[in-house]
Amino acid sequence: MRRDLLRTGAFALAFAGSVGISAAQQPQRSQQDNAQQTPSGKMGKEEPSSHAATAQPQQNAVFVNGALAVPDAPANTDTVPAKFSQKNAADDELITIAYTFKTLGDDERRAIYEALKGQQAGSAFNADIGTELPPGIELRPVPDDLAARVPQTKDYSYAVTHDRVLLVGTSRVVAGVFADANVPVKGRRGP
């Protein structure tokens, strides 16, 4: 009797499992499938949500265009989306190694330039951030007194051109470009 009961229970479980599997395999239309049935969805030219209504920010909204809109909130922070902030759009174009010098203030940038501009470190050529210097360019380590004043420069090397100082990481890739604040610099030279 007990054996028959176990057999019947096992049969019932197998039957219930097969019914559940067949029900799960039934075609169900999802929201994505419905969006693909629209004329623009069939052509693949538009995102299904591209015609969604855009709501105007409320008068008392906490966030407006990704920025905090409350009293005394910091302006133009790194959390504002690049499409609303030119600063963040420019930061997005920086290579990762250049972020080391991104937060330096004007005084620190000036200190780096002033400390290294007179120290010739071989014949460097003008290079921008992200440029790999060729092996023929002599690099010297940043002096300890400068590394003590601007800690971000520790473990970097430098090369000097006629009007700029290039800080270079261990991979010989230019991570920072520092120029005299009184001389206009063309192109993207600094982080």
VOZA-129753 format. One line per field, with one value per residue: residue number from 1; residue in one letter; y, z, x of N, C-alpha, C, CB in turn. Coordinates in nm, 3 decimals, always signed. Each point is the difference from the previous one (the first is absolute). Glycine has a CB too. Layout:
! residues N
num = c(NUM_...)
residuo = c(A_...)
n.v = c(Y_...)
n.w = c(Z_...)
n.u = c(X_...)
ca.v = c(Y_...)
ca.w = c(Z_...)
ca.u = c(X_...)
c.v = c(Y_...)
c.w = c(Z_...)
c.u = c(X_...)
cb.v = c(Y_...)
cb.w = c(Z_...)
cb.u = c(X_...)
//
This chain:
! residues 191
num = c(1_2_3_4_5_6_7_8_9_10_11_12_13_14_15_16_17_18_19_20_21_22_23_24_25_26_27_28_29_30_31_32_33_34_35_36_37_38_39_40_41_42_43_44_45_46_47_48_49_50_51_52_53_54_55_56_57_58_59_60_61_62_63_64_65_66_67_68_69_70_71_72_73_74_75_76_77_78_79_80_81_82_83_84_85_86_87_88_89_90_91_92_93_94_95_96_97_98_99_100_101_102_103_104_105_106_107_108_109_110_111_112_113_114_115_116_117_118_119_120_121_122_123_124_125_126_127_128_129_130_131_132_133_134_135_136_137_138_139_140_141_142_143_144_145_146_147_148_149_150_151_152_153_154_155_156_157_158_159_160_161_162_163_164_165_166_167_168_169_170_171_172_173_174_175_176_177_178_179_180_181_182_183_184_185_186_187_188_189_190_191)
residuo = c(M_R_R_D_L_L_R_T_G_A_F_A_L_A_F_A_G_S_V_G_I_S_A_A_Q_Q_P_Q_R_S_Q_Q_D_N_A_Q_Q_T_P_S_G_K_M_G_K_E_E_P_S_S_H_A_A_T_A_Q_P_Q_Q_N_A_V_F_V_N_G_A_L_A_V_P_D_A_P_A_N_T_D_T_V_P_A_K_F_S_Q_K_N_A_A_D_D_E_L_I_T_I_A_Y_T_F_K_T_L_G_D_D_E_R_R_A_I_Y_E_A_L_K_G_Q_Q_A_G_S_A_F_N_A_D_I_G_T_E_L_P_P_G_I_E_L_R_P_V_P_D_D_L_A_A_R_V_P_Q_T_K_D_Y_S_Y_A_V_T_H_D_R_V_L_L_V_G_T_S_R_V_V_A_G_V_F_A_D_A_N_V_P_V_K_G_R_R_G_P)
n.v = c(-0.118_+0.124_-0.069_+0.162_+0.260_+0.013_-0.026_+0.249_+0.198_-0.053_+0.066_+0.284_+0.098_-0.067_+0.171_+0.264_-0.001_-0.004_+0.250_+0.178_-0.055_+0.082_+0.285_+0.080_-0.046_+0.228_+0.175_+0.185_+0.224_+0.068_+0.270_-0.138_-0.096_+0.292_+0.125_-0.207_+0.113_+0.319_+0.004_+0.017_-0.320_-0.062_+0.194_-0.121_+0.342_-0.037_-0.122_-0.165_+0.287_+0.184_+0.064_+0.027_+0.266_+0.124_+0.014_+0.309_-0.104_-0.030_+0.307_-0.224_-0.145_-0.084_+0.048_+0.298_-0.247_-0.283_+0.246_-0.104_+0.182_+0.025_+0.314_-0.058_-0.180_+0.036_+0.191_-0.280_-0.304_-0.157_+0.011_+0.187_-0.277_+0.081_+0.128_+0.230_+0.056_+0.170_-0.161_-0.272_+0.045_+0.018_-0.263_-0.172_+0.075_-0.118_-0.247_-0.104_+0.190_+0.269_-0.105_+0.098_+0.289_-0.014_+0.159_+0.208_+0.241_+0.144_-0.106_-0.271_+0.139_+0.184_-0.246_-0.139_+0.256_+0.065_-0.290_-0.012_+0.303_-0.065_-0.331_+0.020_-0.272_+0.032_+0.168_+0.011_-0.016_+0.210_-0.273_+0.100_-0.120_-0.278_+0.043_-0.318_+0.247_-0.156_-0.183_+0.313_+0.100_+0.002_-0.103_+0.194_-0.197_+0.252_+0.134_-0.203_+0.299_-0.109_-0.229_+0.228_+0.164_-0.245_-0.281_+0.015_-0.022_-0.294_-0.136_+0.266_-0.064_+0.302_-0.028_+0.313_+0.019_+0.245_-0.025_-0.283_-0.083_-0.274_-0.070_-0.266_-0.190_-0.158_+0.067_+0.248_+0.118_+0.329_-0.082_+0.312_+0.179_+0.192_+0.239_+0.206_+0.006_+0.164_-0.240_+0.049_-0.319_+0.011_-0.214_-0.083_+0.169_-0.144_-0.257)
n.w = c(+0.000_-0.037_-0.310_-0.065_+0.139_-0.187_-0.266_+0.067_+0.057_-0.281_-0.162_+0.139_-0.081_-0.306_-0.022_+0.120_-0.206_-0.253_+0.099_+0.035_-0.295_-0.138_+0.159_-0.105_-0.314_+0.007_-0.237_+0.278_-0.249_+0.180_-0.008_-0.227_-0.164_+0.001_-0.125_-0.250_-0.087_-0.059_-0.319_+0.192_+0.061_-0.310_-0.020_+0.266_+0.015_+0.329_+0.243_-0.019_+0.119_-0.305_+0.126_+0.340_-0.005_+0.024_+0.287_-0.080_+0.228_+0.162_+0.004_+0.154_-0.255_+0.273_-0.306_-0.159_-0.216_+0.231_+0.231_+0.293_-0.118_+0.343_+0.042_-0.091_-0.312_-0.009_-0.244_-0.155_+0.203_-0.193_+0.002_-0.285_-0.192_-0.119_-0.053_+0.239_-0.071_-0.280_+0.254_-0.109_-0.306_+0.108_+0.178_-0.262_-0.122_+0.271_-0.148_+0.267_+0.001_+0.018_+0.300_+0.096_-0.074_+0.056_+0.260_-0.127_+0.155_-0.249_+0.223_-0.155_-0.280_+0.123_+0.129_-0.282_-0.132_+0.218_+0.009_-0.319_-0.129_+0.075_-0.064_-0.337_+0.058_-0.290_-0.222_+0.184_-0.304_+0.119_+0.179_-0.003_+0.275_-0.132_-0.069_+0.065_+0.079_-0.275_+0.221_-0.078_+0.281_+0.197_+0.177_+0.208_+0.204_-0.015_+0.123_+0.234_-0.057_-0.192_+0.205_+0.230_-0.187_-0.104_+0.242_-0.325_-0.018_+0.174_-0.268_-0.229_-0.155_-0.035_-0.304_+0.059_-0.285_-0.011_+0.219_+0.205_+0.271_-0.203_+0.322_-0.164_+0.184_+0.027_-0.306_-0.049_+0.090_-0.008_+0.317_-0.106_-0.272_+0.255_-0.234_+0.178_+0.158_-0.260_-0.231_-0.128_+0.076_-0.334_+0.130_+0.216_+0.164_+0.223_+0.067)
n.u = c(+0.082_+0.281_+0.005_-0.265_+0.113_+0.259_-0.169_-0.179_+0.246_+0.136_-0.268_-0.029_+0.293_-0.038_-0.266_+0.131_+0.246_-0.184_-0.181_+0.263_+0.102_-0.269_-0.015_+0.295_-0.088_-0.257_+0.160_+0.006_-0.051_+0.283_-0.124_+0.182_-0.251_-0.122_+0.266_-0.011_-0.309_+0.121_+0.001_+0.248_+0.004_+0.040_+0.255_+0.162_-0.106_-0.037_+0.159_-0.288_+0.092_-0.003_-0.303_+0.101_-0.191_+0.311_-0.185_+0.077_+0.220_-0.280_+0.033_+0.171_+0.225_+0.161_+0.085_-0.011_+0.128_+0.031_-0.045_-0.093_-0.259_+0.141_+0.049_+0.308_-0.008_+0.332_-0.106_+0.057_-0.049_+0.169_-0.339_-0.007_-0.086_+0.290_-0.295_+0.079_+0.338_+0.128_+0.112_-0.108_+0.098_+0.300_-0.029_-0.071_+0.297_+0.165_+0.144_-0.136_+0.248_-0.195_-0.119_+0.305_-0.113_-0.342_+0.088_+0.253_-0.154_+0.082_+0.201_+0.054_+0.054_+0.222_+0.160_+0.040_+0.119_+0.210_+0.136_+0.067_+0.078_+0.303_-0.005_+0.122_-0.184_+0.230_-0.050_-0.309_-0.089_-0.196_-0.093_-0.303_-0.002_+0.134_+0.330_+0.094_+0.234_+0.101_+0.132_+0.076_-0.150_+0.286_-0.267_+0.164_-0.158_-0.202_+0.292_-0.078_-0.104_-0.237_-0.082_-0.048_-0.208_-0.171_-0.053_-0.049_+0.336_+0.012_+0.144_+0.068_+0.263_-0.023_+0.047_+0.072_-0.183_+0.164_-0.249_+0.024_+0.122_-0.053_-0.109_+0.132_-0.207_+0.239_-0.106_+0.251_-0.330_+0.095_-0.122_+0.022_+0.009_+0.136_-0.052_+0.140_-0.299_+0.141_-0.066_-0.321_+0.050_-0.071_-0.209_-0.157_+0.276_-0.179_-0.152)
ca.v = c(+0.118_+0.114_+0.007_+0.057_+0.141_+0.069_+0.001_+0.093_+0.134_+0.032_+0.023_+0.127_+0.106_+0.005_+0.058_+0.142_+0.065_+0.011_+0.100_+0.131_+0.029_+0.030_+0.130_+0.101_+0.009_+0.063_+0.135_+0.113_+0.125_+0.095_+0.140_+0.013_-0.055_+0.095_+0.116_-0.038_-0.014_+0.132_+0.026_+0.037_-0.114_-0.097_+0.050_+0.007_+0.133_+0.077_-0.071_+0.001_+0.102_+0.132_+0.091_+0.016_+0.140_+0.047_+0.088_+0.115_-0.013_+0.066_+0.122_-0.033_-0.121_-0.007_-0.009_+0.060_-0.036_-0.081_+0.076_+0.032_+0.134_+0.039_+0.109_-0.027_-0.119_+0.036_+0.013_-0.066_-0.109_-0.112_-0.085_+0.057_-0.067_+0.077_+0.077_+0.124_+0.064_+0.000_-0.047_-0.145_-0.052_+0.004_-0.102_-0.131_-0.023_-0.023_-0.138_-0.030_+0.044_+0.145_+0.037_+0.029_+0.144_+0.070_+0.079_+0.097_+0.140_+0.085_+0.018_-0.123_-0.006_+0.100_-0.050_-0.105_+0.064_+0.083_-0.083_-0.087_+0.061_+0.033_-0.121_-0.072_-0.146_-0.059_+0.067_-0.048_+0.065_+0.036_-0.116_+0.019_-0.108_-0.126_-0.030_-0.080_+0.059_-0.100_-0.033_+0.098_+0.116_-0.024_+0.037_+0.007_-0.008_+0.126_+0.024_-0.028_+0.120_+0.022_-0.108_+0.033_+0.108_-0.050_-0.144_-0.076_-0.014_-0.103_-0.117_+0.038_+0.057_+0.119_+0.050_+0.141_+0.055_+0.142_+0.078_-0.085_-0.109_-0.122_-0.101_-0.128_-0.116_-0.106_-0.054_+0.105_+0.070_+0.132_+0.005_+0.138_+0.102_+0.123_+0.113_+0.128_+0.051_+0.123_-0.033_-0.077_-0.133_-0.047_-0.142_-0.054_-0.022_-0.037_-0.062)
ca.w = c(+0.000_+0.009_-0.127_-0.095_+0.034_-0.049_-0.145_-0.039_+0.031_-0.098_-0.126_+0.010_-0.008_-0.137_-0.082_+0.033_-0.055_-0.146_-0.028_+0.027_-0.106_-0.124_+0.016_-0.009_-0.138_-0.081_-0.040_+0.067_-0.059_+0.097_-0.041_-0.107_-0.122_-0.046_-0.056_-0.128_-0.097_-0.051_-0.127_+0.020_+0.061_-0.104_-0.084_+0.081_-0.009_+0.122_+0.125_+0.036_+0.098_-0.046_-0.007_+0.133_+0.038_+0.097_+0.097_+0.044_+0.143_+0.090_+0.062_+0.122_-0.025_+0.067_-0.107_-0.128_-0.095_+0.068_+0.104_+0.117_-0.009_+0.135_+0.046_+0.043_-0.065_-0.085_-0.141_-0.101_+0.058_-0.090_-0.015_-0.103_-0.128_-0.093_-0.094_+0.066_+0.057_-0.091_+0.077_+0.008_-0.135_-0.023_+0.087_-0.057_-0.107_+0.057_+0.025_+0.143_+0.072_+0.014_+0.114_+0.112_+0.005_-0.031_+0.112_+0.046_-0.008_-0.079_+0.071_-0.013_-0.141_-0.015_+0.074_-0.082_-0.115_+0.045_+0.056_-0.099_-0.131_-0.023_+0.008_-0.127_+0.018_-0.132_-0.108_-0.009_-0.103_+0.048_+0.004_+0.075_+0.092_-0.068_-0.097_+0.054_-0.040_-0.054_+0.090_-0.011_+0.087_+0.136_+0.109_+0.133_+0.107_+0.062_+0.123_+0.126_+0.057_-0.070_+0.041_+0.135_-0.014_-0.080_+0.016_-0.118_-0.094_+0.048_-0.087_-0.141_-0.065_-0.076_-0.111_-0.016_-0.134_+0.010_+0.070_+0.081_+0.080_-0.020_+0.103_-0.068_+0.087_-0.024_-0.135_-0.090_-0.053_+0.061_+0.088_+0.031_-0.076_+0.077_-0.073_+0.067_+0.001_-0.080_-0.142_-0.049_-0.047_-0.104_+0.011_+0.133_+0.058_+0.141_+0.049)
ca.u = c(-0.082_+0.089_+0.069_-0.096_-0.016_+0.119_-0.007_-0.104_+0.051_+0.104_-0.069_-0.070_+0.102_+0.049_-0.106_-0.011_+0.118_-0.011_-0.102_+0.062_+0.097_-0.071_-0.064_+0.105_+0.045_-0.103_+0.043_-0.062_+0.046_+0.053_-0.005_+0.100_-0.059_-0.100_+0.068_+0.058_-0.108_-0.037_+0.070_+0.140_+0.068_+0.028_+0.109_+0.120_+0.059_-0.023_-0.018_-0.142_-0.033_+0.043_-0.113_-0.057_-0.016_+0.099_-0.064_+0.076_+0.028_-0.094_+0.050_+0.073_+0.077_+0.129_+0.098_-0.034_+0.106_+0.100_+0.071_-0.080_-0.060_-0.040_+0.086_+0.138_+0.056_+0.113_-0.035_+0.082_+0.077_+0.027_-0.119_-0.088_+0.026_+0.082_-0.080_-0.040_+0.118_+0.115_+0.115_-0.006_+0.019_+0.145_+0.060_-0.026_+0.096_+0.133_+0.040_-0.007_+0.120_-0.002_-0.083_+0.088_+0.026_-0.125_-0.049_+0.099_-0.038_+0.089_+0.127_+0.078_+0.043_+0.106_+0.117_+0.063_+0.063_+0.111_+0.108_+0.063_+0.020_+0.141_+0.083_-0.007_+0.001_+0.016_-0.073_-0.138_-0.079_-0.133_-0.090_-0.122_-0.035_-0.029_+0.104_+0.111_+0.127_+0.092_+0.110_+0.109_-0.026_+0.050_-0.091_+0.062_-0.102_-0.041_+0.078_-0.069_-0.062_-0.127_-0.091_-0.048_-0.098_-0.113_+0.016_-0.044_+0.110_+0.092_+0.015_-0.010_+0.118_-0.037_+0.079_-0.027_+0.009_+0.034_-0.102_-0.087_+0.055_-0.078_+0.015_-0.012_-0.007_+0.097_-0.019_+0.047_-0.115_-0.014_-0.117_-0.030_+0.072_-0.009_+0.058_-0.003_-0.138_-0.005_+0.017_-0.116_+0.036_-0.092_-0.035_-0.030_+0.133_+0.001_-0.123)
c.v = c(+0.127_+0.022_+0.060_+0.150_+0.081_+0.010_+0.103_+0.144_+0.043_+0.031_+0.136_+0.118_+0.015_+0.064_+0.152_+0.077_+0.017_+0.102_+0.140_+0.040_+0.037_+0.136_+0.112_+0.018_+0.063_+0.140_+0.107_+0.126_+0.092_+0.141_+0.023_-0.054_+0.096_+0.122_-0.033_-0.017_+0.135_+0.026_+0.038_-0.113_-0.105_+0.043_+0.011_+0.137_+0.079_-0.093_+0.004_+0.112_+0.141_+0.100_+0.019_+0.149_+0.038_+0.102_+0.114_-0.015_+0.078_+0.121_-0.031_-0.128_+0.007_-0.004_+0.068_-0.023_-0.074_+0.069_+0.026_+0.143_+0.041_+0.112_-0.052_-0.129_+0.042_+0.000_-0.077_-0.108_-0.111_-0.088_+0.052_-0.070_+0.092_+0.081_+0.131_+0.078_-0.010_-0.052_-0.152_-0.066_-0.002_-0.105_-0.140_-0.034_-0.026_-0.149_-0.018_+0.055_+0.151_+0.045_+0.031_+0.151_+0.084_+0.096_+0.103_+0.142_+0.079_+0.017_-0.124_-0.016_+0.096_-0.048_-0.108_+0.064_+0.078_-0.084_-0.076_+0.069_+0.028_-0.121_-0.078_-0.149_-0.066_+0.074_-0.061_+0.070_+0.031_-0.121_+0.035_-0.117_-0.124_-0.039_-0.082_+0.058_-0.109_-0.024_+0.101_+0.122_-0.036_+0.049_+0.000_-0.009_+0.139_+0.018_-0.019_+0.124_+0.034_-0.105_+0.025_+0.111_-0.045_-0.153_-0.082_-0.024_-0.108_-0.120_+0.030_+0.049_+0.120_+0.022_+0.144_+0.036_+0.148_+0.079_-0.083_-0.104_-0.119_-0.094_-0.134_-0.112_-0.104_-0.058_+0.098_+0.073_+0.131_+0.004_+0.142_+0.095_+0.132_+0.110_+0.125_+0.057_+0.126_-0.025_-0.078_-0.132_-0.043_-0.147_-0.040_-0.038_-0.052_-0.062_+0.102)
c.w = c(+0.000_-0.133_-0.107_+0.024_-0.050_-0.152_-0.050_+0.024_-0.101_-0.136_+0.000_-0.011_-0.142_-0.092_+0.024_-0.057_-0.150_-0.039_+0.020_-0.110_-0.129_+0.009_-0.014_-0.144_-0.092_-0.039_+0.071_-0.062_+0.111_-0.054_-0.114_-0.132_-0.057_-0.066_-0.136_-0.109_-0.054_-0.129_+0.021_+0.064_-0.103_-0.087_+0.077_+0.000_+0.129_+0.119_+0.037_+0.096_-0.048_-0.009_+0.135_+0.034_+0.101_+0.090_+0.034_+0.149_+0.083_+0.063_+0.121_-0.015_+0.071_-0.103_-0.125_-0.092_+0.068_+0.109_+0.116_-0.010_+0.135_+0.045_+0.050_-0.058_-0.087_-0.148_-0.087_+0.059_-0.102_-0.023_-0.104_-0.132_-0.098_-0.097_+0.059_+0.054_-0.097_+0.071_+0.005_-0.137_-0.034_+0.085_-0.057_-0.113_+0.051_+0.010_+0.151_+0.077_+0.024_+0.118_+0.124_+0.017_-0.026_+0.111_+0.052_-0.017_-0.081_+0.067_-0.014_-0.144_-0.025_+0.070_-0.081_-0.116_+0.042_+0.050_-0.109_-0.131_-0.031_+0.001_-0.130_+0.025_-0.136_-0.101_-0.012_-0.115_+0.057_-0.010_+0.084_+0.095_-0.081_-0.102_+0.068_-0.053_-0.052_+0.095_-0.004_+0.088_+0.141_+0.103_+0.131_+0.105_+0.056_+0.128_+0.127_+0.059_-0.071_+0.039_+0.141_-0.006_-0.074_-0.002_-0.123_-0.098_+0.041_-0.094_-0.147_-0.048_-0.079_-0.116_-0.021_-0.147_+0.014_+0.077_+0.092_+0.077_-0.017_+0.117_-0.060_+0.103_-0.040_-0.141_-0.108_-0.069_+0.076_+0.079_+0.034_-0.081_+0.073_-0.074_+0.086_-0.012_-0.087_-0.150_-0.047_-0.060_-0.101_+0.022_+0.142_+0.066_+0.143_+0.043_+0.060)
c.u = c(+0.088_+0.072_-0.091_-0.019_+0.120_-0.002_-0.101_+0.046_+0.106_-0.063_-0.069_+0.099_+0.053_-0.103_-0.011_+0.119_-0.010_-0.106_+0.059_+0.097_-0.072_-0.070_+0.104_+0.046_-0.104_+0.046_-0.080_+0.057_+0.049_-0.011_+0.100_-0.055_-0.104_+0.065_+0.058_-0.106_-0.046_+0.077_+0.148_+0.079_+0.036_+0.117_+0.131_+0.066_-0.012_-0.007_-0.148_-0.037_+0.032_-0.114_-0.067_-0.005_+0.106_-0.066_+0.093_+0.027_-0.102_+0.066_+0.087_+0.082_+0.135_+0.112_-0.055_+0.120_+0.115_+0.076_-0.095_-0.049_-0.055_+0.094_+0.134_+0.058_+0.117_-0.042_+0.100_+0.092_+0.020_-0.121_-0.097_+0.032_+0.073_-0.083_-0.050_+0.120_+0.117_+0.124_+0.002_+0.014_+0.149_+0.071_-0.019_+0.097_+0.141_+0.030_+0.009_+0.119_+0.000_-0.086_+0.084_+0.017_-0.125_-0.043_+0.101_-0.053_+0.101_+0.136_+0.089_+0.051_+0.117_+0.127_+0.072_+0.076_+0.125_+0.118_+0.076_+0.038_+0.147_+0.091_-0.015_+0.013_+0.013_-0.085_-0.139_-0.069_-0.136_-0.091_-0.121_-0.022_-0.036_+0.104_+0.109_+0.130_+0.093_+0.118_+0.115_-0.018_+0.044_-0.101_+0.077_-0.108_-0.030_+0.079_-0.084_-0.068_-0.132_-0.102_-0.054_-0.106_-0.125_+0.011_-0.041_+0.115_+0.100_-0.005_-0.023_+0.136_-0.046_+0.095_-0.042_+0.013_+0.031_-0.105_-0.090_+0.080_-0.094_+0.027_-0.039_-0.001_+0.103_-0.010_+0.044_-0.115_-0.016_-0.131_-0.041_+0.086_-0.022_+0.075_-0.007_-0.141_-0.013_+0.011_-0.121_+0.047_-0.106_-0.029_-0.029_+0.131_-0.003_-0.128_-0.092)
cb.v = c(-0.129_-0.040_-0.199_-0.223_-0.064_-0.082_-0.243_-0.172_-0.039_-0.147_-0.248_-0.110_-0.045_-0.205_-0.222_-0.057_-0.097_-0.239_-0.160_-0.042_-0.157_-0.247_-0.103_-0.056_-0.199_-0.135_-0.089_-0.130_-0.025_-0.175_+0.071_-0.020_-0.233_-0.077_+0.082_-0.111_-0.208_+0.086_+0.073_+0.239_+0.044_-0.065_+0.123_-0.237_-0.003_+0.176_+0.056_-0.244_-0.169_-0.112_-0.069_-0.227_-0.012_-0.041_-0.192_+0.149_-0.030_-0.219_+0.121_+0.113_-0.029_-0.119_-0.216_+0.178_+0.199_-0.119_+0.107_-0.164_-0.039_-0.234_+0.131_+0.123_-0.117_-0.098_+0.226_+0.211_+0.057_+0.005_-0.065_+0.227_-0.140_-0.173_-0.213_-0.109_-0.055_+0.193_+0.210_+0.022_+0.087_+0.245_+0.148_+0.027_+0.144_+0.213_-0.017_-0.204_-0.192_+0.019_-0.143_-0.218_-0.048_-0.197_-0.195_-0.158_-0.019_+0.119_+0.153_-0.107_-0.063_+0.184_+0.051_-0.164_+0.016_+0.179_-0.022_-0.183_+0.101_+0.217_-0.009_+0.198_+0.018_-0.222_+0.050_-0.047_-0.121_+0.239_-0.161_+0.134_+0.165_+0.046_+0.212_-0.210_+0.184_+0.069_-0.237_-0.079_+0.078_+0.019_-0.098_+0.141_-0.234_-0.016_+0.160_-0.181_+0.085_+0.104_-0.161_-0.067_+0.163_+0.213_+0.037_+0.099_+0.240_+0.077_-0.138_+0.060_-0.224_+0.101_-0.230_+0.050_-0.171_-0.020_+0.154_+0.034_+0.159_+0.027_+0.166_+0.093_+0.043_-0.052_-0.136_-0.131_-0.219_+0.110_-0.218_-0.069_-0.125_-0.128_-0.103_+0.041_-0.095_+0.117_-0.002_+0.213_-0.060_+0.172_-0.046_-0.085_+0.178_+0.180_-0.208)
cb.w = c(+0.121_+0.246_+0.065_-0.014_+0.202_+0.199_-0.003_+0.054_+0.244_+0.123_-0.026_+0.144_+0.238_+0.042_+0.007_+0.210_+0.183_-0.022_+0.071_+0.245_+0.105_-0.041_+0.152_+0.233_+0.043_+0.113_-0.224_+0.218_-0.193_+0.089_+0.233_+0.169_+0.085_+0.182_+0.230_+0.124_+0.116_+0.235_-0.098_+0.022_+0.210_+0.001_-0.134_-0.046_-0.240_-0.130_+0.076_-0.035_+0.177_-0.126_-0.235_+0.073_-0.045_-0.161_+0.094_-0.181_-0.052_+0.045_-0.079_+0.132_-0.222_+0.195_+0.096_+0.106_-0.137_-0.207_-0.173_+0.139_-0.241_+0.054_+0.060_+0.208_+0.003_+0.170_+0.045_-0.132_+0.228_+0.077_+0.236_+0.120_+0.036_+0.021_-0.107_+0.059_+0.233_-0.125_+0.138_+0.202_-0.070_-0.054_+0.197_+0.061_-0.144_+0.128_-0.222_-0.055_-0.102_-0.246_-0.092_-0.037_-0.074_-0.136_+0.061_-0.058_+0.221_-0.089_+0.163_+0.184_-0.070_-0.012_+0.218_+0.063_-0.113_+0.060_+0.210_+0.101_+0.023_+0.103_+0.253_-0.122_+0.208_+0.103_-0.122_+0.249_-0.184_-0.070_-0.029_-0.189_+0.174_+0.037_-0.130_+0.013_+0.169_-0.234_-0.029_-0.228_-0.144_-0.081_-0.124_-0.088_+0.058_-0.101_-0.129_+0.043_+0.061_-0.192_-0.146_+0.096_+0.001_-0.146_+0.241_+0.027_-0.055_+0.240_+0.191_+0.026_-0.012_+0.207_-0.110_+0.233_-0.096_-0.216_-0.191_-0.165_+0.169_-0.252_+0.187_-0.204_+0.036_+0.242_+0.087_-0.035_-0.065_-0.187_+0.094_+0.229_-0.222_+0.217_-0.221_-0.048_+0.232_+0.193_+0.024_-0.045_+0.220_-0.164_-0.198_-0.075_-0.146_+0.042_+0.041)
cb.u = c(-0.182_+0.029_+0.139_-0.115_-0.137_+0.129_+0.065_-0.177_-0.046_+0.163_-0.033_-0.177_+0.062_+0.138_-0.124_-0.127_+0.133_+0.073_-0.183_-0.025_+0.164_-0.032_-0.175_+0.072_+0.140_-0.181_+0.067_-0.033_-0.160_+0.159_-0.069_+0.186_+0.041_-0.154_+0.051_+0.184_-0.070_-0.047_-0.219_-0.069_-0.122_-0.239_-0.168_+0.032_-0.050_-0.121_+0.235_+0.000_+0.041_+0.179_-0.033_+0.087_-0.247_+0.191_-0.132_-0.101_+0.244_-0.116_-0.204_-0.178_-0.116_-0.106_+0.092_-0.153_-0.062_+0.019_+0.150_+0.131_-0.058_-0.090_-0.203_-0.052_-0.226_+0.160_-0.104_-0.009_-0.089_+0.234_+0.027_-0.015_-0.204_+0.174_-0.068_-0.217_-0.080_-0.098_-0.005_-0.144_-0.227_-0.016_-0.042_-0.239_-0.140_-0.018_+0.127_-0.129_+0.126_+0.036_-0.182_+0.120_+0.230_-0.068_-0.139_+0.185_-0.113_-0.200_-0.115_-0.136_-0.235_-0.173_-0.113_-0.183_-0.224_-0.164_-0.134_-0.129_-0.224_-0.045_-0.024_+0.097_-0.142_+0.049_+0.215_-0.008_+0.123_+0.032_+0.193_-0.098_-0.080_-0.236_-0.051_-0.144_-0.028_-0.065_-0.061_+0.032_-0.194_+0.237_-0.198_+0.190_+0.078_-0.233_+0.143_+0.167_+0.229_+0.125_+0.126_+0.225_+0.187_-0.009_-0.039_-0.227_-0.028_-0.030_-0.072_-0.245_+0.120_-0.097_+0.021_+0.083_-0.164_+0.122_+0.005_-0.184_+0.110_+0.007_-0.048_+0.116_-0.243_-0.007_-0.189_+0.208_-0.114_+0.135_+0.069_-0.068_-0.027_-0.017_-0.066_+0.245_-0.031_+0.099_+0.253_-0.126_+0.117_+0.086_+0.139_-0.226_+0.080_+0.157_+0.124)
//
